[in-house]
Amino acid sequence: MFDQDRWNEIYQTLSKNKLRTALTAFGVTWGILMLIIMLGASNGLRRGVAREFEGRIENSVFMWSNTTTMAYKGFKKGRYFRLNNDDTEALLEQVPEIDLLSPGLQLGGWRGANNVTYKDKVGAFEINGYYPEAQQIKLMSVPLGRFINEQDIKEARKICVLGAITREQLFGDQNPLGEYVTIQGVNFQVVGQFKSAQKGEDAEEEDQSLYVPFTTSQKAFNQGDDVHWYAMTSKKGIPASVVEEKAKNLLKKRHTVHPDDIRAIGSWNMEEEVMKFNRIFDGITALSWFVGILTLLAGIIGISNIMVIIIKERTKEIGIRRAIGAAPSSIMVQIMLESVALTTIAGIMGIIGGVWLLELAGPNIQHDFFNDPSVDFKIMMLAFFVLILSGLIAGIIPSLRATRIKPIDALRSE
């Protein structure tokens, strides 16, 4: 393996016909380069989509009521029902798998905007009512002041927490803490500012809102005991789907909804969505490996064919070696090493080229759904292992053919 004469012979053999060697090696270089680029692009797409999920706790579930689609116990289909405060208590008491729970309200309905006034400034923002648990469920940071607390809920205090964009539009660089804003004629004291942990448009939408205590929202804006939606998380080790199913079944029972009516209660399961995307990208990665290896295989076949030609050119040499006592295994190792050497050199060039192209192109193709198209070191090592294995496979048939050459026939060859 470490015989200098052997490696000198490999060099002389491969450099004897430089053009043929270069063209043969190019097939392997191209195959591994394409594999690296496809894996890098797959990772970039995965990271880009994963970034869109940032700011949402993975085991979270959001749930709301819809119109029924099935008649049940005297109620016709198409009936709309409202969630309420009693549902909140029932969920906390009867679904022990729930870790965090916050009912939610929005003034003006889903994505409804309301005018918020501060002195001579007016802006239209979403007004949301939440429990303190919303900060943990939504992973929001509070860089200024504080968030809603339990005392705010108990006393239905008229306080509010501004989103980052809301604060900027109403107060600019001014410190908003202790100041009052007006919503539908009701004054709310600013106690803090939050910053969304999400990315892109979702973050902008959330930062352009204003949070008030849930109980305050019900009383100040005459929303009775309505609940527009629930945000909840499952306890550690419990799948979010378990909480989702149990919570839906409980709410259906409480509001006399057919157990098989799958549309009466809408939900969004973060854990389930992440799993869906992971399965999709696992498939894309597998496809990248499949296509890359097929491309690499074409190059390997080329190397195998060239090795056969080289053996034919060296038939007399191999015969002389056999005649003076060289073992078949020695001939086989020599041919295998030549194949592995050519494959490895070509493959390393492909890996370097692929990584270089990803590094060069990556910063210029950043997108909300595409980020950092790179390949992990472990993947490169795996690709390198595939190279070595490919070189061995490429050399098997030629080396076996070389060992079958009889010395007397080799010496007679022209």
N, C-alpha and C positions, 0 to 999 in steps of 0.2 A: 504493500500500500504506500509506503514512504520511500520506495526505491527511486532514487534520483534518475537513474538510467531509464527506468520504466516511464517516468513522466516526461523525460526528454524525447523518448520515442513517441509518446502520445502527441507531444507538441509538433514534432516533425511530420507525423502522419496527418494531423488536422491542417497543418499549414502548407502541405504539399500542393493542395489545390484550394487556394484561398477563396476564390469566388464561389465554388461549390459549397464549401464549408459555411461561408457567410449566408448564402441563400437558404441553406438548410436550417441554420441556426435562427434565421429571421422568423421562420414559422413558429418556433417555440417562443421566441421573444414576443411576437405578436399575440400569441395565445395567452401567455401569462400577463402581458400588459392589459389585454382586454378583461381578463379575470379581475385584476386589481382595480381597474376603472369601474367595472360593473359593481363590485363589492363596495367600493368607495361611494358610488352614486346611491346604492341601496342604503348605506349607512347615513348618507346625507339626508335622504328622504325620511328615513326613520327618525333621525334627530330633529328634523324640521317639524314633523307631525307631533313628536313627543313634546317639543317646546310649546305647541299649541295647548297641550294638556297641563302645562305648568300652572300653578296657582289653584289647582283643584286637588283636594285630598283624594287618594285613589279609592278608598272604600266608602265614598260618599254616594248618596242617593237623593234625588230631588223628585217630589211627588205632588200631583195636583189633580183636581176633579175635572171630568169632562161630562158630556151628555151620555146617557146610557144607550146601548145599542140592542138591548134585549128586554122584553117585558118580563116582570117578575112580581109575584104576590100582589096582583091587582094594579101595579104601576105599569103604564105604557112605556115603550121604548122612546128615546128622545128626551127623557126627563133630565133636567140639570139639577144637581144637588150641590150644596155648599158645605165645605169643611168648616169646623168650628172649634171653639176652645175645649169643649168636652172631648173632641177627638184627640187633642193634644195630650190631655190627661190620660186617656185610654192607651195611647201609644206608649207613653212613658211607663205605665203600669203593666200592660199586657204583652209588650214586646221587649223582653229583657235583653235581647241581643243588641238593642240600640245603645250606642255610646253617647253621642251628642245629638241633640234635636233642637231645631229652631223653626217655629212657624214663621211664615213670611206674608207680608202685605205690600201692595204697591198702589199708591194713590193714582187713580185714573186707569187702573188695569195694566195688563202686560205691556211693558215698554211705554207706558203713558208718561207724559212730561207735564210738569206743573211749574208755574212761575214762582220763583223764589226771589224775594226782594231784600236788599240791604242798602239802606239810605236811598241814593239815586240810581243804584244799579239793579238790574233785573235780568234773570237768566232762567231758562226752562230746563229743569232737571228731573230725573226720576226720584221719587220719594219712596223709600222702602222702610217698612217696619220689621224689626228683627229682635231676637233674643241675643244675649251676649255670646252664646255659643256660635253665632254666625261668623265671628272673627276666626275661630279655630277651623270651622268647616271650610271657609273660603280662603284660609291662610293669608288673611290681610295683615299688613303691618300698620302700625299707628305711629308715625314719626313725630307727631305733635299732639300733645294732650292725652286723652284717653278714649276708650271705646265705651259702648253702652255697658252698664253693669246691672247687677241684680236689683239694687236699690232703685235704679231708674225704672225697672219693670214693675216693682211692687208699688211704687208711688206714682207711676205714670207721669214721670217728670217731662216737662217740655224742654228737652235738650236735643241736640243733634250732632252728628259727626259728618263732616264734609269729605267728599271725595277730593282727590288732588286737583282735578280740573275744575271742580265746583269752587274750591277755595281760590284758585288762581283767577277765575273769572269774576268772582264777587269781591275778593279782598286784595288781589295782587300780592305785593310783598308785605302787606300789613298783617300783623298777628291777629288771627280771628278769634282767639280764645276769649271768652267772656262777652263777645259781641252777640247781638240778636239779629236773626233773620226772620222774615215773615213769609208764611205759607198759608194761603187761603185765609188771610186775616188773623192767623194764630202766630204768636211770637215764640221762637225757639232759640235758646241760648246755645251757642257753639261751645262744645267741650273738647273737641278733638278733630283731627284730620287723619283719614286712612289712605292707604295706597294699595291698589289691587296687585295681587301676585300673579295675575294672568298676563298673557301677552297679546299684542296686536289689537284688533278691534274690540275683543272682549274686555281687555284691560281699559281701553278708552271709554267704553260704555259704562263700566263699573265705576271708574274714577269720575265720571260725569253724573254723579248721583249724590244723594244725601240720605243718611240713615237716622231713624228716630226709634225710640223704644217701641216695641210691638204694641204694648198696652196703650201707650200714648196715641199711636196711630189709630187704634180702634176708637178711642174716646174723642180725640180732637177732630177727627174727620168723619164722625158718625158712621163707622163701619161695623157697629154692633159687635158680635162675637165671631165675625167671619175670619177664615184663614184661607188665603189664596193658594198657598203651597207649603210644603214642608221640605226642609233641608235636614238630612240626618246622616250619621255615619254608623258603621257597625263596630262592635268591640273587636279588640285585637284577636286575630285567629279565626274570626267568623266571617265568611264571605258576605259581601254586600248584597248578593242575590237572596240570601236567607232573610235579611232584614226587609228587603224589597217585597218579597212574597208574603211574609207574615203581616207587614204593615198594610199591604193591599187587601189581603183577606179580612183583616180586622175592619178596615174602613168600609169595605163592601157590606159586611155584616151589619155594621152600625147604620148604614144608609139604605138598607134594603135593596141591594144591587145583586143581580144574578151572579153567582160564583164564577160562571164561565164567561162573563162579560169582560173581555180583555181590554176594551177601550174606555170603559167607564172611568178608570183612574189611570192617568198618564204618569209616566216616570222616566227618569234618565239616570242610568246606573253608570257611574264613572268607571268602576272596576270592569264592568262588562265591555264598555267601549274600548278601554285600554287593551283588554284581551283580544278583542276583534282586530284591532290594528296590529297587535303583536303577531297574530296568526297570519295576517296579510303580508307583513314584512318578512316573517320567517319564510313564507312562500316565495317572496321576491328574492331573498337571499339564496334559497335553494335553487331557484331558476338561474340566478347569476352563476352559481357554482356549476350547474349543469351545462349551461351554454359555454362558460369559460373553459371547462374541462374538455368539452367536445372540440372547441377551437384549438386547445392545447394538444389534443389527441391527433389532430391533422398534422401538427408540427412533429409530433413524436413518430408518426408513421413515416414522415419524410426522413427523419434521422435514421430510423431502422433501415429504410431502403438504401440510404447512403452508406451505412455500415456494411450492408451486404455487398455493395459495389467495392468498397474498400477492401473487404476480405477477398473478393475475386481478384483484385489487383495484387494482393499480397499472398496469393495461393502458394507460389514457390517459396516465399519466405517462411510461411507457416509450415510447409512440408519439410524444409531444412531443419526448423526448430524441432519438429516431431522426430526427424531422423536422428538428431543428436541427443535425444532423450527428454525433450520438454514434455511435461505432463499435460494431458488435455485440460486439466483444471487451470494450469498456468496460462494457456492460450485463451481460455474462457474468461479468466479474470482480466486479462489485458484488453480484450474486446469490450467487456462490460465497463471497464474504467474509461475507455475512450468515449463510449456512449454517454456515460454519466457526466464526464468532464464537459463534453460539448453541450449537453442539455443544461447542466448547471450554469455554465458561463452565459449561455443564451437566456436562461430564465432569470438570472440575477439582473441582467441588463433590462429585461422586461419589467421586473419588480421595481428597479430604480426609476425606469421611465414612467411607469404607472403612478408611483408615489409623487414624482416630480410634477407630472401633469395635474394630479389632484391638488397639490400644493399651489400650483400656478393658477389653475382655473377656479379653485374653491372660493377665494375672496371675491371673485367677479361674478359669481352666480348665486349669491346669497338671496334667499327668498323666505317668505313666511313659512312655507312648507318644505324648504330645502336649506339645510344648514350643516356646515363643516363636513363636506364629502371626503372623509379620510378612512384609512384602514388601520385597525389596531395591530400592534406588534404581534400578538398571538396569531392573527389571521395571516400576517406575512410569513411567520414561521411555519404555519400550516401549508401555505402555498409553496414554501421552500421544500418542505417534506414531499409535497406532491411532485415537485420537480425531480427530486432524487429518485422517487419511486418511478416516475415516468422514464427517467434515464435508464434505470434498471430494466424496465419493461422493453424499452426500445432496443436494448442490447441483447435480450434473451435469444431471439431467433437467429441473429447473425452469429452470436457466440456459439450456439449449438451447431450451427452449420460449419463453423471453423473447426470444432472438435471432431467433426465427421470426416474431415479431409485426411486421406491416407497419404503418408509420406511418399510412397512410390508414384501415386497419381499426381501429387503436387509437383514432384521433380520432373515429370514428363510434360507438364503444362507449359504453354508458351506465354 
